[in-house]
């Protein structure tokens, strides 16, 4: 959906004007994910981030995103503020506040800063209260896996076994609270060696803090020959532990959470493919790449680095 068609742009123009965000001047494509496209929108009232989602967002998710956005803002975190949700350009749309900054390729310093920021968000998130509910990550995986079970070929059969193992092995009483759910390079903005923007609260949830940590650790390349992954792991964890300590049980479970996040990515890609055309072929290659990464990761126990 990279470039908005003229009719879509007209819908954006009308909606922004009617909702009080000013006269549209420019729409600039920023990025595309598996089920959404992000644009920078310039109007007579300022700049905004517009995310058009391919699938609908139910009322519960919208309300949860709003509560989380308000909570983070009240606690001084540089998260994008959710300004409006609704239909626009034929898609489910979310309008966010604009943060000036740039996306960086994460190196040692960025991993350390991300660790500190995430830990600070978790400390605050332990006090988060809401009457809204979202499906926990493990049960979201289970729901999506059941939906595509009849389409899964032999190489993906291992997913069911691994999910059952994770549900059984992850301790139920580990620290939990509000988590961002999807912190990765394109969702973090930097300026002068500081984090000045955290974007995309679509995956915010109340779940184990270790799920957030697992989302970072799963992005590290565990196949590298010079073992730079150990340096990245160390920088992130040193930053995190400088703000929030973890006991041996939580630290020892990190391997399970990295595996859970990789499993979540694989199943999500297969499920999105199923929603698009009733098969698992659209994102099958990407799912396979992550399956290989899961197999590589299982040869390394990151918890041993810290315990």
Long-range contacts (C-beta under 8 A, 24 or more apart in sequence): 1-32, 1-37, 1-52, 1-54, 1-91, 2-29, 2-32, 2-37, 3-29, 4-39, 4-89, 8-89, 8-90, 9-89, 11-88, 11-89, 11-90, 12-41, 12-50, 12-88, 12-89, 15-86, 15-88, 15-93, 16-41, 16-43, 16-95, 19-84, 19-86, 20-45, 21-45, 21-48, 21-83, 21-84, 21-95, 22-46, 31-186, 34-268, 34-269, 34-272, 34-283, 35-272, 36-202, 40-98, 41-95, 46-98, 47-98, 48-83, 48-95, 48-96, 48-97, 48-98, 49-80, 49-95, 49-96, 49-97, 49-98, 49-199, 50-88, 50-93, 50-94, 50-95, 50-96, 51-93, 51-94, 51-95, 51-96, 51-200, 51-202, 52-88, 52-89, 52-91, 52-92, 52-93, 53-91, 53-92, 53-93, 53-94, 53-202, 54-91, 55-92, 55-275, 56-92, 57-85, 57-92, 57-94, 57-202, 60-132, 60-133, 60-134, 61-134, 61-202, 63-132, 64-130, 64-132, 64-133, 64-134, 64-204, 64-205, 65-94, 65-201, 65-202, 65-204, 67-130, 67-132, 68-128, 68-130, 68-178, 68-201, 68-204, 69-201, 71-124, 71-125, 71-128, 71-178, 72-121, 72-124, 72-198, 72-201, 75-124, 77-117, 77-120, 77-121, 77-124, 77-198, 78-195, 78-196, 78-197, 78-198, 79-197, 79-198, 79-199, 79-201, 80-197, 80-198, 80-199, 80-200, 80-201, 82-201, 94-202, 96-199, 99-189, 99-196, 99-197, 99-199, 100-189, 100-191, 100-196, 100-197, 101-189, 101-190, 101-191, 101-196, 101-197, 102-189, 102-190, 102-191, 103-185, 103-186, 103-188, 103-189, 103-190, 104-185, 104-188, 104-190, 105-185, 106-185, 106-232, 108-231, 108-232, 108-235, 109-193, 109-235, 110-188, 110-190, 111-216, 111-232, 111-235, 111-236, 111-239, 112-235, 112-236, 112-238, 112-239, 113-190, 113-193, 113-194, 113-195, 113-239, 114-183, 114-188, 114-195, 114-216, 114-236, 114-239, 115-216, 115-235, 115-236, 115-237, 115-238, 115-239, 115-240, 115-241, 115-242, 115-243, 116-239, 116-240, 116-242, 116-243, 117-195, 117-198, 118-180, 118-183, 118-212, 118-213, 118-216, 118-240, 119-239, 119-240, 119-241, 119-242, 119-243, 119-244, 120-243, 120-244, 121-178, 121-179, 121-180, 122-175, 122-177, 122-179, 122-209, 122-212, 122-244, 123-243, 123-244, 124-178, 125-177, 125-178, 125-179, 125-209, 126-175, 126-176, 126-177, 126-178, 127-177, 128-177, 128-178, 128-206, 130-206, 134-204, 134-205, 134-206, 136-205, 136-207, 137-181, 137-205, 137-207, 137-211, 137-260, 137-261, 137-264, 138-163, 138-166, 138-167, 138-170, 138-260, 140-264, 141-260, 141-263, 141-264, 141-267, 142-167, 144-267, 144-268, 144-270, 144-271, 145-267, 145-271, 147-271, 147-274, 148-267, 148-270, 148-271, 148-274, 148-280, 151-270, 151-274, 151-279, 151-280, 152-270, 152-280, 155-288, 155-291, 156-266, 156-270, 156-280, 156-287, 156-291, 158-291, 159-263, 159-266, 159-267, 162-259, 162-263, 162-294, 163-263, 166-256, 166-259, 166-260, 166-263, 169-256, 170-208, 170-253, 170-256, 170-257, 170-260, 171-249, 171-253, 174-208, 174-209, 174-210, 174-249, 174-250, 174-253, 175-208, 175-209, 175-210, 175-246, 175-250, 176-206, 176-207, 176-208, 176-209, 177-206, 177-209, 178-204, 178-205, 178-206, 179-204, 179-205, 179-206, 179-207, 179-208, 179-209, 179-211, 179-212, 180-204, 180-212, 181-205, 181-207, 181-211, 181-212, 181-215, 182-215, 183-212, 183-215, 183-216, 184-215, 184-216, 184-219, 208-257, 209-244, 209-250, 210-250, 210-253, 210-254, 210-257, 211-257, 211-260, 211-261, 213-240, 213-254, 213-257, 214-254, 214-257, 214-258, 214-259, 214-260, 214-261, 215-261, 217-254, 217-257, 217-258, 217-261, 217-302, 218-258, 218-261, 218-262, 218-265, 218-293, 218-297, 222-293, 222-296, 222-297, 222-299, 222-300, 223-293, 223-296, 229-300, 230-305, 233-302, 233-305, 234-305, 237-305, 237-306, 241-306, 248-307, 251-303, 251-306, 251-307, 252-303, 252-307, 253-303, 254-302, 254-303, 254-306, 255-301, 255-302, 255-303, 258-297, 258-302, 259-294, 259-297, 259-298, 262-290, 262-293, 262-294, 262-297, 263-294, 265-290, 266-290, 266-291, 266-294
